Amino acid sequence: MSQPRTLGELRVSRPAAHISVREEMRRNLLRKLQAREPIFPGIVGYDDTVLPQLQNALLSGQDLILLGERGQAKSRLLRALVTLLDPVIPILAGSEVNDDPFHPISRYGRELIAGQGDATPIAWVKREDRYIEKLATPDVTIADVIGDMDPIKAARGGHLLSDELTMHFGLLPRANRGIFAINELPDLSGKIQVGLFNIMQEGDVQIKGYPVRLALDVVLAFT
């Protein structure tokens, strides 16, 4: 059976209830635990220590940070989290932030639905594409992780520079409705760490002095 290709078809085929990424991962983890399926295949030696703590964190809907020496499979554990996501999810076609068709967070998504209604095109994203990983280095900027204002977009669209439609989204917003992982978190500059923590706590950030509200649905994982 083919997947729905428009918002109208999607409304008919499934309920419009919003499921957050944390709820989605919790639901799939519980299913695996009940079926006694391997949750982190290929990980050996952590059955009585690390894995139970990681499962507790996922069941309680927490962000994650893994501490340990190099070579202790921290990155492999984070990448294995993808198996707890649904195989595919619907998004608004063309959305840079994986907008939920029923609850879009971007102005692009809201205007697309307002203009096309039930004819709004839908795309499908595989779970492997919902995991974004970044190696922290001292030269990483706030533009890389969160985003920046794009004066070319502003000029072409006739928008004010502070308009959301002029924003070039960084890695974190593009991980919306998925998992965003950073390896070697302490190597990030203090400014970037503050920006990340502000996203975690308040959901907003200032880019070049302009406040930008990003109601992201994302699980953050660090090593």
Secondary structure by P-SEA (a helix, b strand, c coil): ccccccaaaaaaacccccccaaaaaaaaaaaaaaacccccccccccccccaaaaaaaaaaccccccccccccaaaaaaaaccccccccccccccccccccccccccaaaaaaaaaccccbbbbbbcccccbbbbbbcccccccccbbbbbaaaaaaaccccccccccccccccccccbbbbbcccccccaaaaaaaaaaacccccccccbbbbbbcbbbbbcc
